[in-house]
Amino acid sequence: MNLKKYLDREFENGLRSLGALDAPAVVKQASKPAFGHYQANGVMGAAKKRKSNPRELAQSLLDLIEGSKELTGVAEYEIAGPGFINITLTPAFIQTELDRNAQDPRLGIPLETARKILIDYSSPNLAKEMHIGHLRSTAIGDANVRILEFLGHEVVRANHVGDWGAQFGSLLAYMDKLEQTGEALATELKDLEVFYQKASELFKTDEKFAARARQFVVRLQSGDAKCLDLWERFIKESIRHCQAIYDLLDISLTADDVRAESAYNDVLASTIEKLEAKGLVEISDGAKCVFMDEFTGKDDKPLPAIVQKSDGGYPYMATDLAAAEYRGHTLRVDEALYFVDGRQSLHLSQLYAIASAAGFIQENQVFSHIPFGTILNKEGKPFKTRDGGAVKLADVGDEAIERALKLVSDKNPDLTEEDRNHIARVVGIGAIKYAELSKNRTTDYIFNWDTMLSFEGNTAPYLQYAYTRIMSIFRRAGLNSGDINGPFNLREPDEIALATRLLQYPEAVESVVEDYQANILCNYLFDLSQHFMTFYESCPVLKADDEMRDSRLRLCDLSAKTLKHGLGLLGIQTVEHM
């Protein structure tokens, strides 16, 4: 059960019966558990619109609710301040709901009405290796994919990789040059970044090479067999590089989820024809453009969205429109969520507007941009290498594991080498993903190794360690998690506070997908772990009498399951000891 939704529904029904529902009841967890587990604030807004006394309306609402006897599980209500209603749940109600969640493999989280949702995320340019800038789209997108799938939705992973365009001309020309000179092409391709830099440098300094590179672009676009063979080999190698990163970071994307820009080449001309048939295309400086009234520049003149360049080439807008039509008409998705850098906001807003006007997106389909900010260094500037280049994501992952290995070895030198390496991988990769996911996705954040790998504060290592501490309780007791099946018996305030927080897990998970903010779940898990530590310090577990011991062991078990499950939804693993 989602306690918030349960209380929301009952209070809204009460306000509706009083003719006072102008806004949702807005029931939320109270900031001080001893003061009341929940607090209803919606009475204030309703009273203001009715121009009535908030406390009097609150009392009328309580009289109605208490008279109906429909709202079970409430020990007492209290009208506080100008009209807030504090709600305290009964221990018996908490115990019953807690037992239900403990026996439910889904931990009380119901399945939602299934929708077909496409998630466009990661989407690197295959001309280069994945860099630190790809972390945000990849980690945030994948966490939301996992959560939406768990909630029962049909999720289509869409890795819209860049594998076409003028930049590939120099790469293919360089591949051809290496083959002709007998140099080891496979060896060169092992480092795509260096390979790209060499090709780019030749393009800038060697006019003959540059001319040949331009010829390769034409040959590629015209379907030349030799050129396509080189291109396919390069793309295959690039995708292999990307998959190695996904495997390293435990990202659920596979090669089957790739639908590249090149997949739409054959329909670009017909896509523009469909726009023309709808009367959307205008010629501006020789280019075919779409002008939408809602997009204007500083001089209030309409901003053009170029769909075909004056030289006949097709920009990203044309490819994205073709992809939108494929997603809307062929895949027939209910929603398409684009986890893309916030700096692409204008482009995507124009895309959705044009696609809707062209009929590529139907009225019942929702296409949304889910933006995110930038990763910064300690000086508050974009995170880059010393020479100004982009930091490779593979290097970030490797360094995270290396740093974690030292921390783990210092913390527990008695572990075997195999255990240390496994734990270091789980902790290191979890740290960089959690550092990303625990931030509001729309804000910039500073990439700091010391903070993200700390065993204190809101970090993955802290939560992973909290999980191992709970599991150590069962090891000391000679029990396995789940061995205890006795009833919950909640007596102490810290037991009730922990139990209530455990019951709020469904609310936390469901809240993430209201605006695709994974930090909501991160904050919940961190708060839950703190509640557990407070409970553990004040409520003896293994030294308690049998009845209390079993009840508290079940609280430990459910806390561990919730931490592990929540981290799993974020794409972060746990270990049994650390």
N, C-alpha and C positions, 0 to 999 in steps of 0.2 A: 504493500500500500504506500502511495505517496501521501504522507501526512499533510503536507501543505495543501495539496489538491483537495484532500478530504475536508479539511477545515475551511478552505476557500469556498468550496461548494456549499457547505452548510451556512456559512455566514452570508454568502451572496443570496442564497434562498431566503434567509431571514430579512435582509435588506430589501429584496424584491417584494416580499410580502408586505413590508411597511411602505412600499412605494417610494423607496429611497435609494434604489440602486442606479446611481449615475456613473459609477466607476467600480471596478473590481474591489473586493473586500481587502485585498492585499494582506494576507496573513503571512507572517514571516517568523523565523526563529528569533526569539528574544536574545538580546546580547548577554544577558545575565541569567543563566539557567535557573538559579535559585529564586529569581524574581518571577519566573513563569517561562515555560518552555516555548511558548509561542505568543505572538502579539498581533492583534488585528488592528490595522491602521486605517482601513478604508472608511470607517465611520466618520472620520474627520472630513474627508472630501465630500461624502454624501450630505453631511450636515451643512457644510458650507454652501452647497448648491441649493439646499432647501431653505437656507437662511434660518436654521433652527439650532438649538443648543446641542453641541456634540455629546455632552454627558447624558442629557435627557434621551437623545436618540440611541445612545449606547445602552442605556437602561431598558428602553423599549425593546431593543433587539435581544437583550439577554432574557427579558421576560418571555418573549416569543419563543426563543430557542429552548429555554428551560421548560416552558410549558408544553412544547411539542414532544419532549423526551427523545427526539430523533438523534441528537448529537451525543453519541456514546463515547466513553473513555475520558471524559473531562472531570477532573476532581473539583476544580473551582474556577470561577471567572472573577476577575477583578477589574473594575473601571479605574484607570489611573490617569493622572494628569488631566489634560483638557478633554480626553475622550478615547484614549487607547483602551483596548480590552486585553488584559493579560490572561493567558489560558494555561492552566496546569493540568497535564494528563495524569491519569491514575496509574500507579505502578502495575496494577492488574492488566490494564489495557496495553501498557508498554510490554509487559511480559508476554502477553498473547501474541502481539504483532511480532515481537522479537523471535519467538519460537517459530512462527510461520515463516519468517525470512530465513532463519537458520536451517530449516528443512527444505527450503526452496533452492534448487541449483542456480536460479537466477537472482537469488538474494533479494527477492521482493520486487524486482523490476519487471513490469508487465511488457508484453509485446505491444507495439503500436500498430495502427492500421498501416499495412505495408504500402509503400510507395516506391516507384522506380526512380532512383536518384543517381545521377551521374556526377562523379567528383573529378574535376580536371585539376590535377596537381602534379608537382615536381617539374615535368615538362622542360628538361634541359635542352640546350642547343648542342647537337651532337658534334659540332665542329670543335668543341673544346671539352676538357674534362669538367665534371661537376665540381663546383666551388662552394664556399661557405654561404653564398647568397641563395643556394638551392635548399639549404637546410630548413628554412621557415616553411616554404610551400610543401616540402616533402614530409616533414614531421607533423605539421598541423593537419595537412590533408589526410595523412594516414591515420592519425588518431581519430579524426571524425569519421573516416571510413569504418574503422573498427566499431565505433560506438553506434553508428547508424545500422550497421549489420546486426549488431547485438540486439538493437531495438526492433529488429524484424523487417527492415527495409531491404529491397533488392538494390544493391549498390553496384554501379558500373564504374570501375576504375578506368580513368582516361589519362594516359600519359602522352600528351600532345607534343612529342619531341620535334625540335627543329632539325630537319634533315634535308633542306632544300634552300636554294638561293645562291647569290653571287659568291658568297664566301667559300662555297664548295669548289669553285673553279680553280682557285690556287691550290687547294688541297689535292684535288684530282691530278692537276698538272704536276705537282710534286711527287705524287705516287707514281705517275707515269715516268717521270725523270729517274726515280730510284730503280724502277724495273729495267729501264733501258741501260742504266749503268751497271746493273748487276748487283746493286747494294741490297742488303737484307731489309726488305720492306717490313716484314713481321717484327723485326727487332725495333725498328724506328717507331712503329705504331704502339709499342708498349707504353710510351709516354705521349699521350695525345697532345698535351699542352705544349711540349717541346716541338712536336711535329707541326702543330699549328703555327708556332712562332717562326719556325724555319721557313715554312711556306709563305707566311705573311711578309717576312723580311725579303725573300726573293722577289715577291710581287712588287715591293717598294723599290728595290735596288736594281732589278734586272728587267729591262723593258721587254726583251724577247720573251722572258718567262711570263711577264704580265700579259703580253698579247696572247700567249698560248693559254694562259688561265682564262682569259675572256672567251677564247674559242671553246674551251671545255664547258663553260656555262651554256653556250649555245648548243653544243653537242649533247649535253646532259638533258636539256629541255626538249631537244628534238628526238630523244630516244636512241642515240647512237649506242650500238651494242658494246663496243669496247669501253666507252665512257660509263655506261650503266654497270658493267662488270666491276670496274674500279670503285664506283660509288657504292655498290652493294657490299663489297668487301670492307670498305671503310665504315659504312653504317653498322654492319654486323659487329665489327671490332668495337665501335663506339658504344653500342648497346651492351656489349659484354662488359665494358668498363663500368657503365651505369649499373648493371645488375650486380656487379661486385660491391658497389657502394650500398645498394639496397640490402644485400645480404649482410654486409658489415653492420649496418644500422638497424637491422631487423625491420625493414620496411616491406609491406606486403605486396608491392608492385612486382610483376613479372614481365617477361618479354611479350606475353599474350595480351598485356594491357596497353601495349604501344600501338597507337594509331597516329602515325606521323603526318606532318604537313604534306608530304609527297602523296599521301593517300587521296588527296583531294585535287591533284593536278588535272585529272581528266574532266572534272566537272566545273572548273573555274569559269570557263567561257559561258557555259549554260547558266551558271549562277548569276553572272552579270546580265545575261539576257532576261532572266526572270525579274531582276531589279528594273530593267528597262521596260519590260512589259507592264510593270506596276506604275510606271511613270516616275520612278524615283531618281533616275540618273540624269545629271546635267554635265555638260562639257565645260571644264574650266581650265584654261591654259593648256588645252590639248588632252587633259586627263579626264577620265570619267569619275564623277564625284556624286555623292549623295549629301544633300543639305537638309538637315532637320531643324525645325524652328526652335526646338528647345536647347540647341547648342550654338552659342554665340561667343565671339571673342571680346577683347577689351573694347573694341569700337562698336560693339553690338551687331556686328555683321555675322551672318551665319558661318559656322566653321565647317569646312568641307571634310568629308570622309572619303578619301581616295580609294576607289575599288578597282581601277585599272589605270596604270601610269600612261603617260603620253607616248612612251616607247612600246606600249603593248604589254608590258610586264604586269604581274599581279602582286600587290603588296600584301602584308599580313591581314588586312581587313577582308580581302577577298577570300583568303584561305579560312579565316575565322568564320565568315558568313557561310561558307560551304560546310564547315564543321558544325555550325549551329543548325543548319538544315538537316544534316545527317542525324544529329542528336534529337532534333525535334520530330522529324518525319519518319526516319528509318528505325531508330531505337525507341521512339515514342516515350521518352522519359517524362516523368511528372515534374522533376526538377533537374536543373543542371547548375552545379555550384563550382565556380571558378576560383580556386585558391591561388590568387595571383597578386604580385606586388601592388601596393596601393598606388604607385606611380602610373599604373595602367588604367586608372579609374575612368578617364575620359574615353580612351579607346574602347573599353568594354561597355560603357554606357551607350556610346554610339552604336556599337555592335548590336546590343540588345534592342535598341530602338529601331534600327534598320531591319533586323531580322523579324521583328514583330510586324513592322509595316509591310514587309514582303510576304508575310504569311509563313515564314520559316518556323516561327514560334507561335503556337496557338494560345488563345486566351487562358486556357486552363493549365498551361505549362509555365513554370517559374524558372527563369534564368537569373542567377544572382552572382555578383562579384563579392568574394570574401577576401578583403584586402588585408595586408600585413605590412609592418614597418621594416626597418633596416637594422642589421646587426652592426654594432659599433665597437671600436677598440676602447681602451681605458681613457683615451683623450677625447672620446665622444665623436670620433670620425669613423667613416666606413672601415670595417675590418679588412685589412689587406696585408700582404707580405711586405717586408722591408723595402723591396724594390718597387712597390706599388702595384704588384700583380694580385690577382684574386687567389685567396688561400684555398688550396684543393681540399675538397670534403674528405677525400681518402686520408689525407695527412691529418686532418682534425680528428678523425676516428682513431687512427693509429696512435696519435699523441695522447688521446683520452685514455686509451687502454694502457699505454706505457705509464702515464701518471698514476692511474688507478692501481696498477700492479705494485708500484712503490708503496702506496698508501696501505694496500692490503697486506703486503709483506711486512711492513712495519707494525701493523695492527695485530697480525697473527702469524708470526714467523714459523709456527709449528705446522702450518698447512703444507700439504704436498705441492710440488711444483704444478702438477696438473690442476689441482684445486685452485691454486693462486691464479693461474692463467685464466681459468674459467670465470672465477669471481671478478677478476680485473676486467674482463670483456663485458660482463653484465653490468658492473658498476660504471665503467668508463663510458660505454655507449648510453646507458640509462641517464648518466649525468648530463651529457650534451643535449639529449632529447628533452629531458625534463626542464633544463634551463630554458629551452625554447618554449615549451608548452606551458610553463608556469607563469609566463608573462601575458599580459593582454596583447592579443595578436596585432592590434592596430598601432601599438607604440614601438618606438625604437628601443633597443636594449643593448647593454654593454656586455660583450663576451669576456668573461673573467674565469680563468681556470680555477683559481683558488676558491672562488665562491661556489661554482657549480660542483666541485668535487669535495666540498666540505661535508663532514658528518654532523654538522649542526645547522639548524635553520631549515627553510623550505627547499630542500634539495632531494634528488633521487637517492643519493647515498644515505641520507638520514632516514628516509622512508624504508629503503631496503634493509637498513640495519634494524629499524623498529620491527620489521617483519621477522628478522632472524632472532631477535630477542624473545618474541612471542613463541617462536618455534622451540627455542631453548627451554622454555617452561615445560613443554610436553616431553622433551628429551630427559629433563631432570626427573620428571614424574614417571618415566618409563612408559609413556602413552603415545599413541599416534593421534594426530589431529582428527577429531570426529569420533573418538572412542567414547566420549561422554554424552549421554542422552537424557540426563535427568532434567527436571524442570528448572526454569529460571526463577531465582528468588532474589529480587532486588530490594535491598534495604538501605544501603548507604547512598548519600547524595551523589558521590562520584560514580557509583555503579549506575544510577539512574541517568546521570548526565551522559555517560558513555553509551548506554543503551539507546537513549534518545538520539544521539548523534549517529549511531549505527542505523537506526530506522530512517534517517534522512538520506541514506545512500541513493535510493531511487530518485529522489528529488534532485540530487547533485548531478546524476548521470543525465537525466532528462533535461536539466537546465542547460547543459553544454550545447545541445543542438538547437536551442532557441535562437542563439546568435553565433554558434560555432566557436565558442570560447572555451578551449580546453583548460584554461587556467582555473575555471570554476571547479572542475574535478580535482585539479592539483591542490587547490586551497582546501577543499573538503578533506582530502586524504591527509594533508599535513595537520589540519585541525583534529581529525580523528586520531592520528598517532599521538598528539599531545594529550587528548582526552584519555587515551589508553595509558600513557605514562603517569598521568595524575592518578588514575584509578589504581594502577599497579603499585604505586608508592603508598597509597592510603588504605588499600584493601588487600591484605594477605591472601594469596591464592592457595599455594600448596600447604600452608600451615593452618588454613581454616578448617572448621569441622566438616564432616563429609558432605552435608547438604549444601553448605555455602561453597565448599571447594568445587563441587561439581558445577554449580551455577556459575562460579567465576571462571572455571575452565571453559565453559561454553561461551562466556563473554570473550575470553582470549581467542578461542577458536574462530568465532564469527568476526572478530577484529582482524585476525590474520587473513581469513578468506576475503574480507572486504578490501584490505590493503592490496593483496595479490591480484584480485580481480580488477580493482580500479587501475592499478599500474598496468595490468595487461591490456586494458582498453586504451591506454595511452601508448601501447607498444613498448612497454618497459618490463623486463624480466625481473624475477626475484631469485634469491638463493636461500638455501636452508641454514647456512652458517656463513660467517664472515670473519 
